[in-house]
Amino acid sequence: MAPSEAERGPPGALLDDHSRAVAPSGYYARSMAQLIERLGRVLGDRYVVKHELGAGGMATVFLAEDVRHGRSVAVKVLARELAETLGADRFLREIEIAGRLSHPRIVPLLDSGAADGVLFYVMPYIDGRSLRERLERERQLPVDEAVEIARQTALALAYAHDHGVVHRDIKPGNILLTAGEALVTDFGIARAVSAAGGPRMTGTGMAIGTPAYMSPEQASGSADIDGRTDVYALGCVLYEMLAGDVPFTGATAQAIMARKLTEPAPDVTAIRESVPPEVAATLRRALARVPADRHATAKQFADSLPAAARSPGHSTAFEAMRPRFSRGRGLVGVGLLTGLVAIAAWGWLRPHSQVSFRPVRMTANLPAGVRVARDPALGSALALSPDGSTLVIVGTGESGPQLYRRSLDRLDAAPIPGTEGAGSPFFSPDGAWLGFFAYGRLWRVPPEGGAPVYIAPAPGPPMGASWGRDDRIVFSSGYRSPLVVVPAEGGTPERLTVLDSGGGGVSHRHPELLPDGRTLLFVSFSGVQWTVEALDLSTGRRRTLTNGVAPRYASGGRVIVARGNTLLAAELDPSRLALVSPVAPIAEGVLNEMQFAAVHYATAPNATLAYVQGSDRPSLVLSKADGTERFIFDEQRRFSHPRFAPDGTALTVIAAGEVWIYNLREEVASRLTFDGAQAPIWMPDASTITFERLGVGLHNKRTDGSGDVQELLRVSEWAQPVGWTPDGKMLAFSLEAADGTSCIAVLAEGGHHCVAGGPSRVWIGRLSSDGRWLAYQSDETGTDEVYVTPFPEGGTRWQVSVEGGSGPAWSTDGSELYYRSRERLVASRVDPANSFRVLSRRTVLESFLVAREDDYDVHPDGETVVMARPLDSRNRSDIVIVLNWEGEPTP
């Protein structure tokens, strides 16, 4: 089975002694190897451990092979201090009860044991994702789908309750979604730990259950726990699926439980009017404070859900997720026999109606020293020629980014001359030209390479392009840009769509022109939600198709979209601007860097698919130049914009779209905002956090949480705070309009005006702690570099970076200016006298792989860096090519 929510955690939790101390990555690797070796001794020849899958406070989970039965299993090992507290005999007796459960919606317990101080239990390995991962991608689910998940989970609970087992820890992380079904995992584990440990559990600091879903009686330590506590938890899960958040929130577990004991459960229809009255009534009853007021059984809870969502023949969105396409397992190496090339050639030439082969998978590699580029200035990394015979990859090495060409009848990828600095490639419909973005401009070049031909200006990071059969190119560049169109021969771009935060979207991106020449697919970002839109270019009619990003047209009238790390396909009727079949998954583990609007995959009309494997989920890491690292704020969230407090004792960060404050001394996080926020910074006295609300403007909120949010500046443009002057009277902020113009502005009592800006794109700034110098990022030379100008007067400017620079950050004393340069963190020693000058430069970190340019900060001690770093940032070159992805298996 896949790791549950409680088992995913920072690599630091996987050390043999489960220490959370700072440890060099090499030490971690050695410790993990020792732990796996120890497990090999404990498990003997019954299970062969392959690698670690995830970890949390209770257990570490490993993928293993059950040698006797030839199957993959998940071996879960209790944390050492927990195992010592519980004692083996009592724990194994209690968990044996859970092992007797046998139900199609319960992940069974296969085995358990104890040896050499290790307590473990074994479950089947299930290739699926948890409901928690689904909610993090989509937040709110369709009503029918949410109801069906809750109903299936309730039936599993009803069976367990009938057999005397209460789960005690129902939450999205313990509900798996696979092949269109909901499965409940870790059944009886919380009960076994609680029963075996008894009062001794207090010493471990571990709570059995999760506060956001825990029933009031369970939180109060009542010994009288029955199935109604699971009904309450399932009510919380259903509420979250519908509303996008749990019914009760708070800065601490105690605050959450206090609200549960004193406040009635909120009405879900106040947040989502489309929820049917009978579902709302079910929730009200399930979330009753007194157990006697809830459903008496989980079966009663299931029966109270509306019949329309589960009647025979009713196709819910959840049921529609059952795979329609074969997704064969395993990667086929690039060194296959000539027969594979013959299959590939047939795949390029065969007509769609003759699909009969199974999907064939292989990997593509870049030359030594070159890896797939992940940089916001480069956009998506892959493109496929219209006939599917050629894959173009954005690679980066010592000489910087460049396009590489890999023909599928060859094993090697070669650089394309004339594409240095290129990103976000795309083909013309006839395959004769290759378009790309570079140095703030749009270009084209023959696929074999040559002198690039300039097409049009494209300031800002590339947000996708599509070349139409009428030889016009639709594209978008910049985080707050509409779609524009320009002739492929070159010219002035013309606006194609209009942005409107009230409904049209604050950003349009990922255009995809259909072969009919009149239908355009694109992504609209509202500031909260990503939707795939269809636009009839001849009439202007527009309709929303589905949630997701990066639409691509595929063979047979299908459209592929990305949701999280999953690609899904559905049939499109262009005349109706509507999907006419349910979306169905076709590929998992696709690298989707949504914050860059870059989903690294490409398709061709002959059912060829290519994608980069990986996850963009950033972890929050404290790193030092000597290589030591410490993972903090362990919750699995999308982190961005970390900023240290002026005294270095805390930091603020965006987690899942809200501002959180993390106390570094106490290692405690508290949520500050509840209505969406971005880019928080501290005021000099640390009393207040300033942040942006997308499409609304700049706001303040006191760090202690008291008082209301204070509006500083209302603008519909993108406005990101940069820094306050020491007296708190002037605020520097980045301002970008919908037409792509941008500047760094100053907000004071008399209003606001630009300090640095012009025809080039200016963004991502930092103000020195004394308020005298403004550092910012600009592409005025054709590539991003870091500049410094006096503040607030502006005028003279000095270029600090060389060979590219982004994301500036000052040291506390203003003597050094840090910035990112080609995946390195560089510090320039500067003389901040009246005549600013750069004295020297040094590399602070060699492997500086943050999610976005400014997703880092430097501690006042000058030695510690906090980074929002992708979890898979050190292994980013696996490219998968799938031939005939839509083919059904042959008998």
N, C-alpha and C positions, 0 to 999 in steps of 0.2 A: 504494500500500500504506500501511497505517497505520504510524506511527513505531514502531520497535523499542525494546526496553528501553534499548539503548545510546544512543538518539537522544532520549529524553525527558530533560529537564533543566530547570534554572531559567532564567527569562527572561534572567538575566544572561549566560548562555552564548550568547545569540543576538546580542550586539553585534557590529558589523562586525569589530572587532579581537579578538573572542572573549575580551574582558576579563572578569574576575570582580570588578572593583572596584565599589564602591558608585556607583550612578548614579541620578539622578532619573528618575522614570518617563517624563517628557517627553523626556529625552535618549535613553532606551532606544527610545522610539517613533521618534524621528528616525533613530537608528542603524539600526533595522530597516528603515525606509523606504529609507534609502540603500543597504542591502544588497540589498533587492529590486530597486531601480533598477539596481544594478550587475549583478545576475543577468540583468535584462532585456537589458542590452547584451551580456552574454556569450552568452546563449542565442539571441539574435537573434529572428527571427520564427517559430522552430520551436516553442518552448514559451512560454506566457504564465503567469508566476508569479502565483498568487492570494494565498496567505498561508502563514505558517509553521505547521507541524504539530507540531514537537518538536525537541529538541536534546540532545546529549550530548557526551562528550569527543571522539569521532571526527568527528561530522558534524552538520549542521543539515539538517532535511528540510522541504521545501516542497511544498504542493499546487500543481500546475500543470496546464494544459491543453495536450495535444499537438494543436496546430492542424492538422497534416497529417492525423491520423487521427481527430480529434474525440473524444478520450478523456481521462479524468483520469489523471495520472501523479504519482508522487512523485519529485521531484528532490532528490538528496542531495548536499550540498556539504561537502567535507572541511574541517575546521578549518584556518585559514590557516597556522598554524605547522606543522601536520602536512603540508600540501601543499608548503610550502617545503622541509621535510626530505626528503620522498619524491622529488620531481622528477616531472614530468609523464610523460615518455616511458616510464620503467620501470613506473610505476603502470598506465598505460593498456595496456601490453603484457600485464601480469599479469592485469588484470581482464578482458581479452578472453577469457581461458580460461573464466572463469565465465560469460561471455556465451554460450558455446556450449552450455550445459546447457539441456535441454528436457525437462521432466518435469512431470506434472500436479500434483505436490506440492512443486514448487520455484517460488518467485516469480522469474520470469525477469529478466535484465538486458536492458533495451531499448536503452540508449544510454550513452555516456560521452564525456567530452571535457575539454579544458583551454583556458582563455583568461584573459588578464588576471590571472594568478596564481591562478585558481580551478580546482580539480579537482572534477568532478561526475560522477555517474552517475545513470541514470534507471531506475525500475522501475514496474510498473503500480501504481496506487492501488487498494488492496483494502479494502473496507469491512468490516473485521473487528476483533476484539480479540486481543491477544496472550495467550498462556498465562500470562504473568506477571500481567496484570490479572485473569485468572480466579482464579489462586491467591491473590491478595491479597484477593479477595472471599470465597472459599470455603475456602482453605487446603488442605483435603484433598478429592480428587475420588473419585467412585465407582470401584471397582476396575476394572470393565469399561471405563469411559470412559478412565481413565488408561492402561490397557493398549492401547486402540485408538489413542490419541494417540501413544504411543511406537512402536507398530507402523507407523503411517503415516509418522512421522518417519524411522524406520529405513529404510523403503523408498526415501524420497527420498535418504537418505545413501548407500544401497547403489548407486543409480544414479550419483550424483556420484563415488563412489569408483571405480566401474568406468571413469569418464572422467578419472581422474587428479586429481580435485579433492577436497581435504579441507577441511571447513568451518572448523575450528579455534575456533569460538566458539558452539557449540550451548548454548543456555540458554533458559529460558521466554520471554524477551523476543524471541527470534528465531524463535519458533513462533507462527504466527497461527492463530486458530480462526475460521472463517467458513463459513456454510452447512453446518455439520456436518462439515467437513473440516479437517485440519491441514496447513498450508503452511509450508515452511521459507523464511525470508527471509535476505537479506544473504549469500547463498551465494558464497563465494570472496572476499568483501571482506577478511576478516581475513588470508587467504592473500596477497592482493594487497598489502595494507599491509605485512605482514611481509616478503615477498619483495622488494618495491620498496625498503623502508627499510633492511633488514638491520641492522647494528650501529648505524646512525644513529638508530634508534628510541629508543635509550636516552636520548638527549638530550631527547626530548619528554616523558619521564616517563610514557609510555603503555604499558600492557601489552596484548599481543595475546591476548585471551582473558579469561575472568572467573574469578577464583580459586576460587570455590565449585564450579565445574563443570570446571575445567581438569585435565587428566590430569597425573600426576606427571612424565612425560617431557616434556610441553610446558612445564610450569613450570620445569623444570631447564634449559631452553634447548637441548634435544637437537635436532640437525638431522635426526634419523631419525624424522619424524612421518608416520604413515600413518593409515588409516581407523580403526584401533583407538583413537586418541585421541578421535575423535567418538563411538565406542561407549561409552567411559568417561563422556564428558559426558552422553550420552543416559541412561546409567544413573543419573547424579546427578539428572537431570530426572525420570525415572520414580520414583525414590525420593522426591523432594520431593512429587510429585503424590499419593503414597500416604501418606507419613508427616507431611506438613505442614511439613517443613524439609529442607534439604540434608543429606547424610550426614555432612559434616564442617563444623564452624563454628569460628570463632576471632575474636579481637579484631582481628587484622591478617591481611593476605594471607600473610605469612610463617608465622604460627601455623597457618593453615589447611593450608598445604602441608606443614608439619612433621608434622601429624597424618596427612595422607595417606601420607606416606613411612614412618611408624612404627607406625600403628595399622591393624588390619583394619577393613574397612567394617562398620558396625553392621548387625545383622539387622533388616530392616524388620518382621518379625512380632513383634518385641519391643514395637513401638509400636502396630502394627495387626494384630491376630490374624486378621482376615478375609482378609488377603492369601494367595492360594493358594500352596502349596509350590513349584509350578513357577515362579511369578513371583518368589518370593524367591530361588530358585536362579538364575534369569536375572540378577537384580540382583547376587548375590554374584560371579558370573563376570564381569559387565560392569565391576564396580568393583575388580577385581583390580589390585594395584599393578604387577605385571609385565605388559606388553602381551601376551606370549606366553600368559599364562593367561586372557586374555579371549576372547570370540568372535572368530574370525578375520576375519569380515566383518559388516557391518551387516545383511545378509540373513540370516545365521545368527542374529543377535540377534533379528530379527523372527520367524523360524521357531521360536525357542525359547519364545516367548510362548504361553500356553494357547490351544488352538484354540477353546474355548467362547466366547471373547470375539470371535471373528471368523468363526464358521462361517456358512454361508449361512442366511438367515432369522433369524439371531440379532440382536435389536434392542438395541443398547447404549444407554446414556443419552446417549452422545456422538452417535450416529446420530439419536437422537430430537430432537436440537437443531435439525434441519433445519426451517426455517420452515414451518408449516402455514398461516399466514395471510399474506395480501398485506400488504406494508409499503411502500406507494408512497412515492416519494421527492419531496422538495421541499415547501416550505411554501406554502400558498395564502394570500394576503394577505386581511385582513379586508375589504377594499374590493372584493370580487368582485361580479359582476353578480347580479341578483335570482334568477337560476336556481339559484345556490348555496344561497340561503335556501330555495328550494323543495325542493331535495334534502334540506336539513336538516330541514324540516318533515316530509317523507316519512319520514325516518329516525326521527322521534319517533313516527309513527303506524303504521308498517308492522309486520305480524306477523313474528316471527323466521323463519318458514319461507320468507319471500319475499325473503331476502337475495340481491341480485343486483348491487348497485352496488359499484364499487371504493371503497376507503377514500378519504375526502376529508379533507384537512388544511388547517387555517387557524390563524392566530395570534390571540391576544387581548391587548389592551393596557389598561393602567391609565391613569388621568388623568395629565397632566403633573405631575411632582414626586412621584409615588407609584410605588413598586415593590413587588414581591413580598416579603413579610416573611420573614426567616430569623432566628428568635430562639427559643432553647430554651423560653422562657416562653410561646410561641404555638403550637408544634407544627406539624402539617401545614397547608398553605396553601390547599388546594382542596377543594371539595365540589360534586357535581352533583346536581341534583334528580332524583327517581325517573324522571321522564319524559324526562330528558336535555335539557330546554329551557333550563335556567338554570344558569349556573356562578357559584359564590360563591368569591371570592378574598380572602385576607388580605393587605391592602396596608398599607404604612407610608410616611408622609411627615412633614412638619414637625409635624403635630398628633399623631403617634403612630399606632399600629396601629388598623385598623378593617376591617370586612367590606365588600366591594364586590360588587355584583350585576351580572352580565352575562347578559342574555337573548341566546340565539344568533340571534334574528331582529333584533338591533340591533348597532351597531358600538361603542357606548360602554359603559363600566362606571360605575355610580353608587354612591356610598356608601350603606350601609344604616343609617338612623337607629337609635340605641339599641345599637349594637355597638362603641362605642369601647373600645379595649383588648382586643378579642376575638381568639381564635385557635382553631385546630383545629375548623372548622365541620362540621356533619353535619345531614342532613335526616331528618324523620319519614317513615315509609313512604308516607303520602298526600301528602307535599310541602307540607302546610299549616303546618308549623313548621320553624324552623331552630334547631338547638342549637349551642352554642359554649361555650368556656371563657374566663373572664376574671376577673382579680383573685382567684384562688384559689377560684373557685366555678363551678358549672355552671348555664347559663342557657338559655332558649328565647325566640324572638321570631318573629313572622310574617316570611316572606321579604321582604316589602316594607318591614319596619322597624316600629318602635313601641316601647312601653315593655317592656323585657326582664322576663321572669318568672323568679324564682329557683327553682332545682330542688334543688341539694344542694351541700355543700362539696366542693371538689376541690383540696386542697393539692398543691403541687408542679407541675412542668411537665406539660402534658396529654400523655397517651400513647394517645389515641384513644377514640372512643365509637361506639356503634351503637344505633339506636332500633328496637326490635322491634315486631312487629305487635300484641303484647299491651300496647302503650303503656308498656313498661318500657325503660330505658336501661342498657346495660352499658358501663362505662367504666373507665379506669385513669388515675391521675395520680401522678407521682413515679417516680424511677428504680428504686426497690425496692418496687414496689406490686403487689398481686394485682389481679384483676378484681373489681369490685363492681357491684351492680345496684340501681337506684332507680326508683320510679314517675316517669313523665314529669310528673305533677302535682306532684311534690316529695315529700320525705321523707328518712328516714335511710338511707344506702347500706348494703346488706348484702353481706357477703363472698361471692363466688361461687367463687373458686379459692383454693387454698392454696399458698403458696410453700414450696419445700424445695430448698436448694442441692444436696442429695444426689440429686435426680432430677426434682423438680417444677419447678425453675427459680428463679432469684433475682429474676426480674421477669417479669410477664405484661402484655402490652400489645397494641394493634391489634386489638380485638375486632371481629368481623363476624358479625352474626346472619343466618342464612339465611332465606328466605321460609317454610320449613316450620315455623318457630317453635321447633324443638327442637334444631337443630344450630348450634353456635357455633364459629367459627374464631377463633384468636388466636395470638399469637407468644409463645413462651417463650424467655427468655434464660438460659442456664446459667452465665453468667460467661465462657464461651468461644464458644459456638455459639448461633446464632439458628435456631429451628425453628418451622414453622407446625404448629399442633396443631388437631385437630378434637375437639369435646366434645359428646356426646349429653346434653342437659340433663335428659332424662327418666330416664336410667339411670345417668348419671355416667361412662359409658364414654368413654375418651379414647385417641386414637391420633395418632402423628406422621405428617404428610402428606409434608413435604419440608423442605429448608433454605430459608430466606428470611425476609422480613419483609413487613408490610403486606398481608395477604390481603384481597381484595375479591371479592364475588360478582358474576359477570357473566352475560350472557344464555346461554341454552342449557345451563345447569347447569355452566358453566365457573367456575373460580377463577383469579384473577390474583394472582401474588406478585412481589415485587421481590427481585432478587439483584444487589447492587451497583447499577449504573446501568441495569440491564436489567429490563424487565417480561416475565414469562413466564406463559403460560396453560395450563391442563390441565382435563380433565373430572373432576368429582367425583361419586362415588356416596355420598350422605349415609347411606344405609342400612348401608353397609359402612365408613363413615368412611375412605374410601380414594380416591386418585386412580386413575382407570381409563384414563388416556391419558398419554403422555409430556408433559412440560412443553416448550413451544415459545415462542421469543421473539416478542413482538409490538411492542415499542418499545425503542429504545436512547436513551441520553443523558438518562435521567430523574434528576432531582435527588433523591438519597437521602442524607439526613443521619442516618446510622444512629446516631451518638452522641447525637442528640436523639430517636431513634425516630420521625423525621419523614420520610416518603417523600411527596414532593409530587406526588400524582396522585389522580384520582378517576374513578369509572366510573358508568354508569347501565345498567339492564337492557336498553336498546335498542341496545347496542353503541356507545355514545358514550364516548369516553375523553378525558380532559384531563390534561396534566402540565406541570410546569415543567422546562425544559431546564437542564442544568448538571451539575457534579460537585462533590462535597463534599470531595474529597481535599485536605487542608490542606498547604500548603507552609510551611516555616519561614523567617521573614523577620526581619531586623534593620532597624528603621525609626527614623528621626529626625524631629523636628518640622519640619525644613526640606524634607522630602519625599524625601530620599535613602533608598534601600533596598538591602539586600544579602541574597540568598537563600543560605542555608547548609544543610549536611547534605543534599546533593543527592539522595540516594536517594528514589525514589518510594514513600513510606510514609504511613501515617496518623499524623500527629503530634498530640500533645496534651500539656498540662501542662508547658510549658517553664519552667525555673527557673534563674536565674543562681546561680553559686557565690558565697559571701560576698565573695570578692575580685574577682569579675567576669571571671576568666580562662577560665571554662568554664561550661557549662550542662548541666543534665540534662533529658531529655525522654522522653516515651513515644513509641516508634516501633513500629508493628505489634504493640502489646500488650506490649512489653518496655521496660525502662529502658536508655537509652543515655546516655553522657556525651560531650559534644562539646567538644573543646579549641579555644577560639576563636583562640588564637595559632597553633597548628599546623594548624588546620582538619582535625582528625582525630577520627573518632567511634569509640567502643568500646562494645560491648554489655556490660551489667552483670548482667542477670537473664535466666533461661532458662525460667521456669515461669509466666509471666504476671504482670503488675504494672500498677499504676495510681498516679497522683498522687504522684510522687516529690518529696521536699524534702531540702535539705541540713541536716546538723547544723552548729552554729556554727563548729566547727573544720574543716569540709569533709572530715573523715575518713570520713564515713559518709552513706549515703543511706537515708532512711526512706520506705517505700512501702506501698501497700495491695495485698493479694491478694484478689480478689473472692470474697466469701462465706467468707473465712478469717480475715482480720484484718490487723494491722499488723506490719511486719517491717523489719529493718535489714540492710544489706549494705555492707561497706567499699568505698570508692570505688576502691581499687587492685585490687579483685576477689579479694583473699585471704580465706580463711576461708569458713565456711558462712553461709547466711542465718540471721539470728537472729530468732526470733519475739518480738514485744513484747507483743501482746495478741491473743488468739483470740476473735473474735466472729463470729456468722453474719450480723449486720447489716452495712450499708454503713458503713465507717469510713475516712475520708479524712484523712491527716495535714495539719495546718494550720501548725505551727511549733514550734520548740524554744525554751526560754528560754536565755539566753546561757551559763548554767552546764551545760546539757545534762541537767538533772535533771527537767524537766517538759515534757511534750509536749501541745500543744493539738491536738485532732482533731475532725472532724465525725462525728456518729453518727446514723444514721437506721435506725429499726426497720421491720419489714415492715408494721406498721399505719400507717405514715406519720408517726409522731411523730419528732422530730429535735431535736438540740441540738448546741452546741459543748461538748466535754468536755475535761477535763484528766487526763492520765495521769501519776501520780507513784508513789512507792514504796508508798504505802498503797492503791493501786487507782485507780479513775477515777470522776469524778462530773461532772455537767453544770454549766457556767458560764453559758451563755446559752441560753435556750430557753423553751418554753411551748406554748400551743395553736397558735401560728403555726409555719410551717415556717422553720427556721433552718439555713443551710448555707453553704458556700464562705466560709471565713474565712482571715485572715492575721494572724500575730502580729508586732508591731513588733520591730525588731532588739534593743531593750533589754528585751523581754519584759514591758513594763508595760501594753500596750494590745492588745486583741483587736478587730479589725475583722471584721464578718461581714455576710452577706446574709440578710434576712428579709422575709416577705410579710405582716407583722402589720397593715399598713395596707390590705391588699388588693392591693397591687402591690409588687414587689421594691424595697427600699431598702437602703442601706448604713448600718450602725450601728457604734458603738464603745463598748466597755465595759472597765473595768479588769480586768486579769488578774493573778492567777487568781481574785480574789474575786468578780468579776461585780457584779451589783446595778444601779447606775445606768448608764444608757445614753444616748447622744446620736445623733441622726439626722444623718448627714453629707450624704447625697445629697438632691437635690430633683428631682421629676418623674421618678423612677425611677433606680435604681442597682443594679449587680451587679458581682461579681468584684473585690472590693477588693484593693489591693496597696500596701504602704508604700514610701516612699523610705528609703534607708539610714539617714539621720539622724532619721527619724520626723517631719520637719516637713511632709511632704505625704502625703496619702492619695489614691491613684489609684482610679478605678472606671469602669466602662462605663455610659454613659447614652445610650440611643437611637443606637447606632452611632457614638458619640463617646467618646474617652478623655478623662476629666475629672480634673484634679488639684485637690484641696481643700487649701489651706494651713491648717494647724491649729496650735493652741497646746497642746502635750502636757504642760501643767503639771498640777497636781493637779485643777484644774477644767478639763476638756477643752472646747475651743470651736473653731469653724470661723471662720477669719479672711477667707478669700476663695476663689474658685473660678476656674479657667481651663481652657480647652479645649486639650489637648495635641495630639490628632490628630482631624481632622474625620471621616475615613473609617476608622473602627476596626471592622473586620469580622472578628472572630475566630470560630473554629469553635464554641467554648463560652465562657461568661462568663469563666472563669479560665484560658483558654488563652493567657496572655501573662504577661510579667514585665518589671519596670523594672530596668535596669542600675544598679549603684552610682554610675555617673557622672551619673545623673538625666536623661540626654539620649537614651539608646537604649532602645528597646522591642523585645522579641522577641515575635513573634506566630505562632501556628499559624493561618494564614489560608487559607480556601478559595481555590483557584487561580482560580475564576471569580467571585470576590466582587465584582468591579466591573461585572459584566454579568449581572444576575440577574432580568430581567423577561420573558424569553421564555416565554410560555405557549402550548402547542400543543393544539389541539382536533382530535380525530380522529373523524369521523362514519363509522359502519360499519367499525370496526377489524377485525372478523372476516370481512368480505366477501371472497370470492375474486374475482380479476379476471374481468371479462367478456371474451369473445372480441373 
